[in-house]
Every structure is written in structure tokens, then in C-alpha cells.
Amino acid sequence: MRDQSPLSELVITSVRDPALAANMLLVLSVDRRTLWTALLLMAVLNTLIQQIGLVLIPGSSPFPGVFDSALIYFCFVYGTFVLIVFSIYWVGRSFGGHGTMENVMVTIVWLQFLRVIVESIGLLLFFVAPTLSLLLVFAATLIGFWMLIHFINQAHDFQNIGKTILILIASFIAMIVMATILLSLIGVGNLGIAHV
């Protein structure tokens, strides 16, 4: 354990004790410009993994003809990240949360970083054990949601899991509405028709 790097230690802590991991992230006091850059990088990596998956596993896209374009997929992913940050921040504040934009951003960036790691492992594992790969992604999704609850609970200093769950539900509803508007603005419907 002594030879563990701070990064690997934080990864393990995020799974074992997400509340503690969140506090470890919050004390870093990362500035907003760095966090926006990190969020942009997560969108780039997410898009890269998706594009590699399309090449290695043809037909893996759930929206063929729409998100096959790396640029469109990147815009959608980054736009979604931004919506997640703002919805969790504003909804949390409206419920009496004390978290700053930086508090919310650092937790979302870290969770997306962990997601990139899982998706990369899942992609590699798919060619060896497809079923195990799917189980990994499913388990990671459940664990990721549990981590998100604790991270946002700490970011907004609620100390109330039930309240945090309600805030996340409200945030996701707000995000879905905003994402629908975003999709219509980038013309996803028209692109889908064009590729039929």
C-alpha cells in the first residue's frame, strides 16, 4: 500500500469510501479554468473511445448515422457534461446547497475520468470475454451512480443522502429537457433522416 501513487489511491478510495474521496478532491481547490479544460479533455477521450469502438465493433453505435460523426458525438458529449454541471449546481443551490461551481465541476470531472478508465478496460475486455465486459460496464454504472450521490452530497455540503437523491432526480429531469433542446439545435433529427 505504501508504494501506491496518490492517483491510484484516490481511485480505490472513490470506490471504497466515495464521501472521503470527494473531500480529498474538494480540498484541492482547482481553479475553474483548469476544470473546464479537464472537462473538455474528458469529452475528447470519451469521443476517442467511442470512435475506436465503432472501428473495432461495427454497428456498436446506439444511434447509427447520427453519432457516427466524431464531431457531432463530441459536441453532444461535451454539451451533456456542461448541462450536468450547471443543472446539479443550480438545482443544488436552489435546495439550499452551499457548493460552488468548482466543487461540482471537480467531482464531475473525476467521475468522468473514472468512466474513461472503465470504458477503456471494457472495450479491451470485449474481445476476450464479451459477457464479462458487459457485466463490468453494468456494475460500474451502478457503482458510479452511488459515487455520484456521495460526491454531490459532499460538494453541496448537505450531509443528507435522501435530499441529494431528490436533487439528482430533479437535476436529471432538467438536464433531459435541456438536452432535448440541444439535440434539436444541432439537428440530430435531420441527420438521422439523411442517413436512412
PyMOL commands that set and color helices and strands:
alter all, ss='L'
color gray80, all
select helices_A, chain A and resi 6-16+18-26+32-56+70-94+101-126+130-155+161-185+188-194
alter helices_A, ss='H'
color red, helices_A
deselect
rebuild
show_as cartoon
